Amino acid sequence: MVGVRRTSYEIHIKGRVSEQLLGAFEGMDATVKSGQTVLRGPVLDQAALHGLLDRIQALGLELVEVRRVPEGAEGQGKSARGDGGHSDHPTEAGDSGEADSDGLR
């Protein structure tokens, strides 16, 4: 049997997500960038991706963007938790109020 190949995704959530809520996204790396929490990591299949998106909605978080990470770019831009980018407070509104490069808020 051929090995299962996972696809990596970046999932952008509005505001800073607390460490407590980030616990619901085990296996994903989290960083804060431009007032958004960015989850990044491998996802087994489409069902698992939909499960992540359902969890975001169930937690009352605002989804901004989902992007498949090109193969070979999985290690770029990741940082470990505890990098000072996370707040201990529940989700806050975006800090900058600026639109991302794709025009989404």
Residue frames as a rotation matrix with the C-alpha (Angstrom) as fourth column:
MET 1
0.578 0.816 0.000 0.00
0.816 -0.578 0.000 0.00
0.000 0.000 -1.000 0.00
VAL 2
-0.174 -0.602 0.779 1.27
0.546 -0.718 -0.432 3.47
0.820 0.350 0.454 -0.87
GLY 3
-0.638 -0.152 -0.755 1.90
0.757 -0.303 -0.579 5.80
-0.140 -0.941 0.308 2.10
VAL 4
0.522 0.853 -0.018 -0.67
0.851 -0.522 -0.063 8.47
-0.063 0.018 -0.998 2.92
ARG 5
-0.576 -0.697 0.427 0.41
0.740 -0.667 -0.090 11.87
0.348 0.264 0.900 1.71
ARG 6
0.205 0.621 -0.757 -0.69
0.846 -0.501 -0.182 14.85
-0.492 -0.603 -0.628 3.77
THR 7
0.036 -0.112 0.993 -1.19
0.668 -0.736 -0.107 18.33
0.743 0.667 0.048 2.40
SER 8
-0.567 -0.274 -0.776 -0.15
0.786 -0.461 -0.411 21.33
-0.245 -0.844 0.477 4.46
TYR 9
0.253 0.729 0.636 -2.47
0.732 -0.574 0.367 24.28
0.633 0.373 -0.679 4.92
GLU 10
-0.951 -0.302 -0.071 -2.36
0.285 -0.757 -0.589 27.80
0.124 -0.580 0.805 6.34
ILE 11
0.068 0.997 -0.033 -5.56
0.847 -0.041 0.530 28.81
0.528 -0.064 -0.847 8.09
HIS 12
-0.850 -0.353 0.392 -5.93
0.174 -0.889 -0.424 32.51
0.498 -0.292 0.816 8.98
ILE 13
0.093 0.843 -0.529 -8.21
0.943 0.096 0.319 33.44
0.319 -0.529 -0.786 11.90
LYS 14
0.216 0.055 0.975 -9.13
0.056 -0.997 0.044 37.02
0.975 0.045 -0.218 12.80
GLY 15
0.685 0.016 0.728 -7.50
-0.640 -0.466 0.612 38.25
0.349 -0.885 -0.309 16.01
ARG 16
-0.518 -0.854 0.050 -5.22
-0.704 0.393 -0.591 36.58
0.486 -0.341 -0.805 18.52
VAL 17
0.505 0.661 -0.554 -6.39
-0.254 0.728 0.637 33.15
0.825 -0.181 0.536 19.60
SER 18
0.440 -0.295 0.849 -5.70
-0.897 -0.104 0.429 32.26
-0.038 -0.950 -0.310 23.25
GLU 19
-0.658 -0.742 -0.132 -3.37
-0.728 0.671 -0.140 29.39
0.192 0.004 -0.981 24.16
GLN 20
-0.484 0.559 0.673 -6.38
-0.303 0.614 -0.728 27.56
-0.821 -0.556 -0.128 25.63
LEU 21
0.610 0.765 -0.206 -8.26
-0.431 0.102 -0.896 27.66
-0.665 0.636 0.392 22.31
LEU 22
0.110 -0.650 -0.752 -5.11
-0.976 0.072 -0.205 26.79
0.188 0.756 -0.627 20.34
GLY 23
-0.622 -0.312 0.718 -5.15
-0.565 0.814 -0.136 23.48
-0.543 -0.490 -0.682 22.23
ALA 24
0.369 0.856 0.363 -8.09
-0.203 0.455 -0.867 22.49
-0.907 0.246 0.342 19.99
PHE 25
0.881 -0.104 -0.461 -5.74
-0.467 -0.041 -0.883 22.54
0.073 0.994 -0.085 16.98
GLU 26
0.406 -0.733 0.546 -3.18
-0.266 0.477 0.838 19.94
-0.875 -0.485 -0.001 18.03
GLY 27
0.135 -0.477 0.869 -0.54
0.763 0.610 0.216 19.29
-0.632 0.633 0.446 15.40
MET 28
0.601 0.087 0.795 -0.81
0.643 -0.644 -0.415 22.78
0.476 0.760 -0.443 13.90
ASP 29
-0.537 -0.764 -0.358 1.82
0.843 -0.503 -0.192 25.47
-0.033 -0.405 0.914 14.43
ALA 30
0.620 0.783 0.052 0.43
0.780 -0.622 0.068 28.87
0.086 -0.001 -0.996 15.41
THR 31
-0.679 -0.725 -0.110 1.82
0.730 -0.683 -0.006 32.35
-0.071 -0.085 0.994 14.83
VAL 32
0.454 0.759 -0.466 0.31
0.614 -0.646 -0.454 35.83
-0.646 -0.080 -0.759 14.97
LYS 33
-0.703 -0.629 0.331 0.78
0.651 -0.382 0.656 38.00
-0.286 0.677 0.678 11.91
SER 34
-0.897 0.309 0.315 -0.90
-0.072 -0.806 0.588 41.32
0.435 0.505 0.745 11.08
GLY 35
-0.539 0.704 0.463 -3.53
-0.826 -0.336 -0.452 40.89
-0.162 -0.626 0.763 13.78
GLN 36
0.542 0.683 -0.489 -4.41
-0.749 0.657 0.089 37.36
0.382 0.318 0.867 12.69
THR 37
0.045 -0.464 0.884 -3.62
-0.580 0.708 0.402 33.96
-0.813 -0.531 -0.237 14.12
VAL 38
0.226 -0.071 -0.971 -2.15
-0.918 0.318 -0.237 31.72
0.326 0.945 0.007 11.43
LEU 39
0.406 -0.059 0.912 -2.43
-0.400 0.886 0.235 27.97
-0.822 -0.460 0.336 11.90
ARG 40
0.289 -0.391 -0.874 -0.10
-0.930 0.102 -0.353 25.98
0.228 0.915 -0.334 9.69
GLY 41
-0.431 -0.493 0.756 0.45
-0.644 0.755 0.125 22.27
-0.632 -0.433 -0.643 9.39
PRO 42
-0.943 0.002 -0.331 -0.35
-0.248 0.660 0.709 18.99
0.220 0.751 -0.622 7.68
VAL 43
-0.089 0.963 0.256 -3.94
-0.840 0.066 -0.539 17.88
-0.536 -0.262 0.803 7.12
LEU 44
-0.517 -0.195 0.834 -4.65
-0.025 0.977 0.213 14.24
-0.856 0.089 -0.510 6.31
ASP 45
-0.703 0.367 0.610 -7.49
0.710 0.295 0.640 14.74
0.055 0.882 -0.467 3.83
GLN 46
-0.610 0.526 0.593 -10.50
-0.061 -0.777 0.627 16.87
0.790 0.346 0.506 2.91
ALA 47
0.425 0.783 -0.454 -12.58
0.415 0.278 0.867 15.40
0.805 -0.557 -0.207 5.74
ALA 48
0.010 -0.517 -0.856 -9.91
0.997 -0.058 0.046 16.45
-0.074 -0.854 0.515 8.25
LEU 49
-0.895 -0.300 0.330 -9.80
0.362 -0.921 0.144 19.93
0.261 0.248 0.933 6.72
HIS 50
-0.130 0.933 0.336 -13.57
-0.056 -0.345 0.937 20.27
0.990 0.103 0.097 7.05
GLY 51
0.428 0.222 -0.876 -13.24
0.784 0.390 0.482 19.09
0.449 -0.894 -0.007 10.66
LEU 52
-0.570 -0.705 -0.422 -10.76
0.813 -0.556 -0.170 21.89
-0.115 -0.440 0.891 11.37
LEU 53
-0.820 0.299 0.488 -13.06
-0.011 -0.861 0.508 24.45
0.572 0.412 0.710 9.76
ASP 54
0.248 0.936 -0.249 -16.04
0.254 0.185 0.949 23.14
0.935 -0.298 -0.192 11.75
ARG 55
0.118 -0.294 -0.949 -13.99
0.988 0.133 0.081 23.46
0.102 -0.947 0.306 14.96
ILE 56
-0.892 -0.435 0.125 -13.12
0.435 -0.900 -0.034 27.08
0.127 0.024 0.992 14.12
GLN 57
-0.396 0.833 0.386 -16.81
-0.190 -0.486 0.853 27.85
0.898 0.265 0.351 13.67
ALA 58
0.387 0.576 -0.720 -17.85
0.533 0.497 0.684 25.96
0.752 -0.649 -0.115 16.82
LEU 59
-0.211 -0.568 -0.795 -15.36
0.974 -0.190 -0.122 27.99
-0.082 -0.800 0.594 18.87
GLY 60
0.728 0.607 -0.319 -16.85
0.570 -0.794 -0.212 31.23
-0.382 -0.027 -0.924 17.54
LEU 61
-0.244 -0.890 -0.385 -13.68
0.270 -0.444 0.854 32.21
-0.931 0.105 0.349 15.69
GLU 62
0.713 0.483 -0.508 -13.78
-0.283 -0.465 -0.839 34.22
-0.641 0.742 -0.195 12.46
LEU 63
0.147 -0.611 0.778 -12.17
0.723 0.603 0.337 32.46
-0.675 0.513 0.530 9.51
VAL 64
0.286 -0.146 -0.947 -10.33
-0.413 -0.910 0.015 34.84
-0.864 0.387 -0.321 7.19
GLU 65
0.316 -0.297 -0.901 -8.51
-0.934 0.070 -0.351 32.59
0.168 0.952 -0.255 4.73
VAL 66
0.551 -0.254 0.795 -7.55
-0.075 0.934 0.350 28.99
-0.831 -0.252 0.495 3.98
ARG 67
0.529 -0.473 -0.705 -4.57
-0.848 -0.248 -0.469 28.38
0.047 0.845 -0.532 1.74
ARG 68
0.946 -0.308 0.098 -2.87
0.309 0.951 0.007 25.18
-0.095 0.024 0.995 0.63
VAL 69
0.436 -0.875 -0.211 0.88
-0.541 -0.442 0.715 25.44
-0.719 -0.198 -0.666 1.21
PRO 70
0.628 -0.242 -0.740 2.92
-0.689 0.269 -0.673 24.54
0.362 0.932 0.002 -1.88
GLU 71
0.940 -0.307 -0.150 4.83
0.336 0.909 0.246 21.29
0.060 -0.281 0.958 -1.60
GLY 72
0.072 -0.996 0.052 8.33
0.852 0.034 -0.523 21.88
0.519 0.082 0.851 -0.24
ALA 73
-0.326 -0.147 0.934 7.35
-0.129 -0.972 -0.198 25.11
0.936 -0.185 0.298 1.54
GLU 74
0.529 0.663 -0.529 6.06
0.379 0.374 0.847 23.38
0.759 -0.649 -0.053 4.70
GLY 75
0.142 -0.557 -0.818 9.00
0.990 0.100 0.104 24.47
0.023 -0.824 0.566 6.86
GLN 76
-0.668 -0.436 0.604 8.96
0.502 -0.862 -0.067 28.13
0.550 0.258 0.794 5.86
GLY 77
-0.400 0.483 0.779 7.56
-0.365 -0.864 0.348 30.78
0.841 -0.145 0.522 8.16
LYS 78
0.527 0.600 -0.602 6.79
0.316 0.519 0.794 28.49
0.789 -0.609 0.083 11.09
SER 79
-0.471 -0.655 0.591 7.60
-0.506 -0.349 -0.789 29.38
0.723 -0.670 -0.167 14.66
ALA 80
-0.581 0.205 -0.788 7.06
0.583 0.780 -0.227 27.49
0.568 -0.591 -0.572 17.86
ARG 81
0.606 0.785 0.130 4.44
0.366 -0.420 0.830 28.51
0.706 -0.455 -0.542 20.39
GLY 82
0.616 -0.361 -0.700 5.72
0.686 -0.192 0.702 30.72
-0.388 -0.913 0.129 23.14
ASP 83
-0.263 -0.744 0.614 7.28
0.934 -0.356 -0.030 33.16
0.241 0.565 0.789 20.68
GLY 84
-0.745 0.006 -0.667 5.53
0.359 -0.839 -0.409 36.04
-0.562 -0.544 0.623 22.40
GLY 85
-0.934 0.358 -0.019 2.97
-0.196 -0.466 0.863 36.36
0.300 0.809 0.505 19.64
HIS 86
-0.261 0.883 -0.390 0.08
0.508 0.469 0.722 34.85
0.821 -0.010 -0.571 21.55
SER 87
-0.409 0.278 0.869 -2.14
-0.693 -0.714 -0.098 36.55
0.593 -0.643 0.485 24.05
ASP 88
-0.972 0.135 -0.192 -3.52
0.227 0.746 -0.626 34.87
0.059 -0.652 -0.756 27.15
HIS 89
-0.503 0.833 -0.229 -6.81
-0.471 -0.487 -0.736 36.58
-0.725 -0.263 0.637 26.43
PRO 90
0.120 0.618 0.777 -9.69
0.529 0.622 -0.577 35.16
-0.840 0.481 -0.252 24.40
THR 91
-0.211 -0.196 0.958 -9.85
0.977 -0.081 0.198 36.09
0.038 0.977 0.209 20.73
GLU 92
-0.106 0.087 -0.991 -9.44
0.266 -0.957 -0.113 39.80
-0.958 -0.275 0.078 20.16
ALA 93
0.917 0.397 0.030 -10.27
0.165 -0.311 -0.936 41.87
-0.362 0.864 -0.350 17.12
GLY 94
0.384 -0.795 0.469 -7.45
0.873 0.148 -0.464 42.39
0.299 0.588 0.751 14.62
ASP 95
0.109 -0.445 -0.889 -4.91
0.729 -0.572 0.376 44.91
-0.676 -0.689 0.262 15.81
SER 96
-0.779 -0.618 -0.104 -4.02
0.383 -0.601 0.701 46.69
-0.496 0.506 0.705 12.59
GLY 97
0.195 0.931 -0.308 -7.39
0.065 -0.326 -0.943 46.96
-0.979 0.164 -0.124 10.87
GLU 98
-0.290 -0.389 -0.874 -5.49
-0.824 -0.363 0.434 46.72
-0.486 0.847 -0.216 7.58
ALA 99
0.836 0.532 -0.136 -6.53
-0.509 0.658 -0.555 44.47
-0.205 0.533 0.821 4.73
ASP 100
0.202 -0.749 0.631 -4.27
0.198 0.662 0.723 41.56
-0.959 -0.021 0.282 3.82
SER 101
-0.694 -0.589 -0.413 -2.49
-0.283 -0.305 0.910 41.52
-0.662 0.748 0.045 0.51
ASP 102
-0.838 0.437 0.327 -5.47
0.534 0.533 0.657 39.72
0.113 0.725 -0.680 -1.02
GLY 103
-0.664 0.555 0.501 -7.85
-0.305 -0.813 0.497 42.47
0.683 0.177 0.709 0.18
LEU 104
0.217 0.757 -0.617 -9.54
0.401 0.507 0.763 40.36
0.890 -0.413 -0.193 2.88
ARG 105
-0.089 -0.199 0.976 -9.96
-0.773 -0.604 -0.194 41.59
0.628 -0.772 -0.100 6.43
